[in-house]
């Protein structure tokens, strides 16, 4: 008997592509959060000066 799927399983290929896209989005989101955290201004003395002014 011949195999049912001679080529590739289209549902599996679509699922792999969807998972890869989700993983890539997660990686870019984490990188962007890390960059935002690095540039965050958290100087307490400067915050007090701005609050007084």
DSSP file (Angstrom, degrees, kcal/mol; ACC not computed):
  #  RESIDUE AA STRUCTURE BP1 BP2  ACC     N-H-->O    O-->H-N    N-H-->O    O-->H-N    TCO  KAPPA ALPHA  PHI   PSI    X-CA   Y-CA   Z-CA
    1    1 A X              0   0    0      0, 0.0     2,-0.1     0, 0.0     3,-0.1   0.000 360.0 360.0 360.0 136.7    0.0    0.0    0.0
    2    2 A X        -     0   0    0      1,-0.1     2,-0.1     2,-0.0     4,-0.0  -0.389 360.0 -97.8 -73.8 155.6    1.3    3.5   -0.8
    3    3 A X        -     0   0    0      1,-0.1     3,-0.2    -2,-0.1    -1,-0.1  -0.384  22.6-132.1 -70.6 151.5    1.8    6.0    1.9
    4    4 A X  S    S+     0   0    0      1,-0.2     2,-0.9     2,-0.1    -1,-0.1   0.922  98.7  45.9 -71.2 -44.7   -1.0    8.5    2.5
    5    5 A X        +     0   0    0      1,-0.2    -1,-0.2     2,-0.1     4,-0.1  -0.844  60.3 166.9-103.8 101.1    1.4   11.5    2.7
    6    6 A X  S    S+     0   0    0     -2,-0.9    -1,-0.2    -3,-0.2     3,-0.1   0.890  73.9  28.8 -77.6 -40.7    3.8   11.3   -0.2
    7    7 A X  S    S-     0   0    0      1,-0.2     2,-0.3     0, 0.0    -2,-0.1   0.449 115.5 -45.4 -89.8-130.4    5.0   14.8    0.2
    8    8 A X        -     0   0    0      1,-0.0     2,-0.8     3,-0.0    -1,-0.2  -0.775  55.4-103.4-109.2 154.2    5.1   16.8    3.4
    9    9 A X     >  -     0   0    0     -2,-0.3     4,-2.3     1,-0.2     5,-0.2  -0.648  29.6-159.0 -76.5 111.0    2.4   17.1    6.1
   10   10 A X  H  > S+     0   0    0     -2,-0.8     4,-2.3     1,-0.2    -1,-0.2   0.848  88.9  52.0 -65.3 -35.1    0.9   20.6    5.4
   11   11 A X  H  > S+     0   0    0      2,-0.2     4,-2.3     1,-0.2    -1,-0.2   0.898 111.0  47.7 -67.9 -39.3   -0.5   20.9    8.9
   12   12 A X  H  > S+     0   0    0      2,-0.2     4,-2.5     1,-0.2    -2,-0.2   0.896 111.9  49.9 -67.8 -39.7    2.8   20.1   10.5
   13   13 A X  H  X S+     0   0    0     -4,-2.3     4,-2.2     2,-0.2    -2,-0.2   0.913 111.9  48.2 -64.8 -42.4    4.6   22.5    8.2
   14   14 A X  H  X S+     0   0    0     -4,-2.3     4,-2.3     2,-0.2    -2,-0.2   0.900 111.7  49.9 -64.9 -40.4    2.1   25.3    9.1
   15   15 A X  H  X S+     0   0    0     -4,-2.3     4,-2.6     2,-0.2    -2,-0.2   0.905 110.4  49.8 -65.3 -41.5    2.4   24.6   12.8
   16   16 A X  H  X S+     0   0    0     -4,-2.5     4,-2.4     2,-0.2    -1,-0.2   0.902 111.9  48.4 -63.5 -40.5    6.2   24.7   12.6
   17   17 A X  H  X S+     0   0    0     -4,-2.2     4,-2.3     2,-0.2    -2,-0.2   0.903 111.9  49.3 -66.0 -40.9    6.1   28.0   10.8
   18   18 A X  H  X S+     0   0    0     -4,-2.3     4,-2.2     2,-0.2    -2,-0.2   0.913 112.7  47.1 -64.5 -43.1    3.6   29.4   13.3
   19   19 A X  H  X S+     0   0    0     -4,-2.6     4,-2.4     2,-0.2    -2,-0.2   0.890 111.5  51.1 -66.1 -39.5    5.8   28.3   16.2
   20   20 A X  H  X S+     0   0    0     -4,-2.4     4,-2.3     2,-0.2    -2,-0.2   0.897 110.6  48.7 -65.1 -40.0    8.9   29.7   14.6
   21   21 A X  H  X S+     0   0    0     -4,-2.3     4,-2.2     2,-0.2    -2,-0.2   0.902 112.0  48.7 -66.3 -40.5    7.2   33.1   14.1
   22   22 A X  H  X S+     0   0    0     -4,-2.2     4,-2.1     2,-0.2    -2,-0.2   0.894 111.7  49.5 -65.8 -39.8    6.0   33.1   17.7
   23   23 A X  H  X S+     0   0    0     -4,-2.4     4,-2.3     2,-0.2    -2,-0.2   0.908 110.9  49.6 -65.9 -42.1    9.5   32.3   18.9
   24   24 A X  H  X S+     0   0    0     -4,-2.3     4,-2.4     1,-0.2    -2,-0.2   0.899 110.6  50.5 -63.2 -41.3   11.0   35.1   16.8
   25   25 A X  H  X S+     0   0    0     -4,-2.2     4,-2.2     1,-0.2    -1,-0.2   0.890 110.2  50.1 -64.1 -39.3    8.5   37.6   18.1
   26   26 A X  H  X S+     0   0    0     -4,-2.1     4,-2.4     2,-0.2    -2,-0.2   0.898 110.2  50.1 -65.4 -41.2    9.3   36.5   21.7
   27   27 A X  H  X S+     0   0    0     -4,-2.3     4,-2.2     2,-0.2    -2,-0.2   0.924 112.8  45.7 -64.1 -44.7   13.0   37.0   21.1
   28   28 A X  H  X S+     0   0    0     -4,-2.4     4,-2.3     2,-0.2    -2,-0.2   0.875 112.0  52.2 -67.3 -36.1   12.6   40.4   19.6
   29   29 A X  H  X S+     0   0    0     -4,-2.2     4,-2.3     2,-0.2    -2,-0.2   0.921 111.0  46.9 -65.1 -43.3   10.2   41.4   22.4
   30   30 A X  H  X S+     0   0    0     -4,-2.4     4,-2.2     2,-0.2    -2,-0.2   0.889 112.1  50.5 -65.8 -39.1   12.7   40.4   25.0
   31   31 A X  H  X S+     0   0    0     -4,-2.2     4,-2.1     2,-0.2    -1,-0.2   0.902 111.2  48.5 -65.1 -40.7   15.5   42.2   23.2
   32   32 A X  H  X S+     0   0    0     -4,-2.3     4,-2.5     2,-0.2    -2,-0.2   0.901 110.9  50.4 -66.9 -40.6   13.5   45.3   23.0
   33   33 A X  H  X S+     0   0    0     -4,-2.3     4,-2.3     2,-0.2    -2,-0.2   0.897 110.1  50.7 -63.1 -40.0   12.6   45.1   26.7
   34   34 A X  H  X S+     0   0    0     -4,-2.2     4,-2.0     2,-0.2    -2,-0.2   0.898 111.1  48.1 -64.6 -40.4   16.3   44.7   27.6
   35   35 A X  H  X S+     0   0    0     -4,-2.1     4,-1.7     2,-0.2    -2,-0.2   0.910 111.6  49.6 -66.9 -41.7   17.2   47.7   25.6
   36   36 A X  H  X S+     0   0    0     -4,-2.5     4,-0.5     1,-0.2    -2,-0.2   0.894 110.9  50.5 -62.5 -39.4   14.4   49.8   27.2
   37   37 A X  H >< S+     0   0    0     -4,-2.3     3,-0.6     1,-0.2    -1,-0.2   0.875 108.3  52.6 -66.6 -36.8   15.6   48.7   30.6
   38   38 A X  H 3< S+     0   0    0     -4,-2.0    -1,-0.2     1,-0.2    -2,-0.2   0.849 114.2  42.1 -67.1 -33.7   19.2   49.7   29.7
   39   39 A X  H 3< S+     0   0    0     -4,-1.7    -1,-0.2    -5,-0.1    -2,-0.2   0.420  86.1 123.1 -93.4   1.1   18.1   53.2   28.7
   40   40 A X    <<  -     0   0    0     -3,-0.6     2,-0.8    -4,-0.5    -3,-0.0  -0.415  61.1-133.7 -67.4 135.3   15.6   53.6   31.6
   41   41 A X        +     0   0    0     -2,-0.1    -1,-0.1     1,-0.1    -2,-0.1  -0.807  39.6 156.8 -92.7 107.8   16.4   56.7   33.7
   42   42 A X        +     0   0    0     -2,-0.8     2,-0.7     4,-0.0    -1,-0.1  -0.108  13.4 143.5-125.2  36.5   16.2   55.7   37.3
   43   43 A X     >  -     0   0    0      1,-0.2     4,-1.8     2,-0.1     5,-0.1  -0.687  34.2-161.4 -78.3 115.4   18.4   58.3   39.0
   44   44 A X  H  > S+     0   0    0     -2,-0.7     4,-2.0     1,-0.2    -1,-0.2   0.866  87.4  52.6 -69.9 -37.2   16.7   58.9   42.4
   45   45 A X  H  > S+     0   0    0      1,-0.2     4,-2.1     2,-0.2    -1,-0.2   0.911 109.8  48.9 -65.4 -41.0   18.4   62.3   43.0
   46   46 A X  H  > S+     0   0    0      1,-0.2     4,-2.2     2,-0.2    -1,-0.2   0.882 109.3  53.1 -65.1 -38.2   17.3   63.6   39.6
   47   47 A X  H  X S+     0   0    0     -4,-1.8     4,-1.9     2,-0.2    -1,-0.2   0.889 108.7  49.7 -64.5 -39.3   13.7   62.4   40.3
   48   48 A X  H  X S+     0   0    0     -4,-2.0     4,-2.0     2,-0.2    -2,-0.2   0.900 110.1  50.9 -65.9 -40.5   13.7   64.3   43.6
   49   49 A X  H  X S+     0   0    0     -4,-2.1     4,-1.9     1,-0.2    -2,-0.2   0.905 111.0  48.0 -63.7 -41.2   15.0   67.5   41.9
   50   50 A X  H  < S+     0   0    0     -4,-2.2    -1,-0.2     1,-0.2    -2,-0.2   0.860 109.8  53.0 -67.1 -34.9   12.3   67.3   39.2
   51   51 A X  H  < S+     0   0    0     -4,-1.9    -1,-0.2     1,-0.2    -2,-0.2   0.879 110.1  47.7 -69.2 -37.0    9.6   66.7   41.9
   52   52 A X  H  <        0   0    0     -4,-2.0    -2,-0.2     1,-0.2    -1,-0.2   0.881 360.0 360.0 -69.4 -38.5   10.7   69.9   43.8
   53   53 A X     <        0   0    0     -4,-1.9    -1,-0.2    -5,-0.2    -2,-0.2   0.474 360.0 360.0 -75.8 360.0   10.8   72.1   40.7
